């Protein structure tokens, strides 16, 4: 059974056969050391960038990009990896934590190409962590569709800021 079988018929028509609707493993931050390095960067190790809005905060670490090992990786290397963290303090219900993660991962998927291009121009590798920084309102206080729209808009705005920051940066600033 394919992933597209669970989609609405109109959405199913837009999905190419064999297309996977998730990150490749190379695109994800998986270990706690990667998340810790972004929350508490060591001085002089890599350049960090942070920004926040009402709901979402972003921390990014830029480091020197490794040379691609294979010819396929050299054509379109993955230069940007993403991680999403949602704490129980801000979203006590697992349903809400999952909703926030899905929305933030979708925003990251859409921003990945622009961030890869911007990081490629600078010759850096980029690790990005998105974090829910404010408590999710009670079920009746805010419609879930409105919450999703606000989270997505904030994540998109933060990614746009990061792309602009990367395009303004110089290689000398990144090596600092």
N, C-alpha and C positions, 0 to 999 in steps of 0.2 A: 504494500500500500504506500503510495507516494504522499509527500506532504501536501501536494496540491489537491488531493482528493478531499481534504477537510475544508477547502476554501469554498466560498460562495461561487456559483457558476460563472458570474461575470469576472470575478477575480481569477478563477481557474484558467480562463481563456488567455489571460495576460501572462501566465507563468509558463515559461518554456519547459518542455519535458526534460527531466533530469536536473533542473535547477534546484540548488539547495538554498533554503531560506534561512540560513544562519551564518555565523562567522566561520571562517576556516579556523582551525586550531592556532595557526600562526598569527591570527589577528587578535587573540584573546590574552589578557593577563590572567594567569592562573594561580601562581603561587603567592603566598603571603609576603614573601620578600619583595616582590615587585610593588605591591600595594604599600608596604612599609617604607620603601625607598621614596615613594612620592609623598607620603604623609610627613616623613622626617628625613629630608634630604641631607646627605653628608656635605659639609662645606667643601667647595672646590671640586666636587665630583662631576656634576652635570648642571646645566642651566635649568631652572624650574620656572614655571609660569603658573599663576593662580588667578582665578576670577570666580565670581559668584553672582547669583541673582537671588530672587526671593526663595525659590524652592531648591535650586540645583547649584552645586559648586563643582568647578573643574580644576584639577591639578594636572599639569603636563610637565614631563621631564624630557629635555632634548639632550641627546648624546651623540657621539660620533657614530655614523652608520657603518656597519661591517660590510665588507665586500661580498657581493652575492656569490654563493658557492656554485650554483648551476647556471646554465645558459638560460633556462626558463625563468629563474629568479631575476636574472639580469634584465629581461625584457620589461617586466612590471613587478619590481620588488615590493614587498609589503614593508613599508617604513613606519607605519603607525599601528600601535596595539592599544586596545581599549580594555578597561575594567569598570565595572559598575558595582557600587556598594550602597546598600540600603539597610540601615540599622533598625533594630526592633524598637528603639526608643522613638523614632520618628514615624514608623509604620508598624504598629503592634500586630496587626492582622497579616497573615502570610499572603492573603489575597491581594492586599494593598502593596506589599513588598514586591510581589510578582508583577503586578500592573506597572509599577514605577520602573522596574528593571526592563520590562518589555519596551516601554516607551523610550527609555534612554538608550537601549541597544539599537532600536530602530533609528533614532537620531544619529547614533554613531555610524551605523551602516551607510546612511545617506551622506555623511560628512567624510567618510573614509577616503574617497577618491580625491577630493580637494586637499585633504590633509596629507595624503601620500605625495601628491604633486608638489605642495609647498615644502614638505620635508625633503623631497628629492632635489629641489632647486637649491636648498641650503646644504644638502649633503649630510643630513642628520637622521637619527632614528627617534621616534616620538612615542612615548608611553603616556597615555591619558587615562585618568580615573575620574569618573563622574560619581558624585555623592549626593544623596538626598540630604539637605541640611535643615529642612523645616518639617514639622510634624504634619502628616496627612490629616485633613479635617475628618470629622466624624461622617459616617455614611450619609446622613440626611443634610449635612451642612453645605456640601458642594457636590454637584452632579459629577459622576465619574468621567463623563465625556468632557466636561469643562476642565477637570483636573488634568486629563490627558493632553488636552490642547495647550494648557498653560505650561506643563512640563516640557512638552515638545518644543514650544516656542522659545522657552528659556534655554534649552539645550542647543537648539539651532543658533540662537544668538551668541551663545558662548563659543560654539565651534567657529562661527564667523569671526569673532574676535581673535581666536587662536590662529586662524588662517591669516588674518591681517597682521598679527604679531610676527608670524613666521615670514611673511613676505617683506616686512620692514627690517627684520633682523639681518645682520651680516654674519658671515662665518666667524669673524673675529669675536663677536659677542657670544656666539654659541660655544666657542672653545674656552671661554672664561670659566 
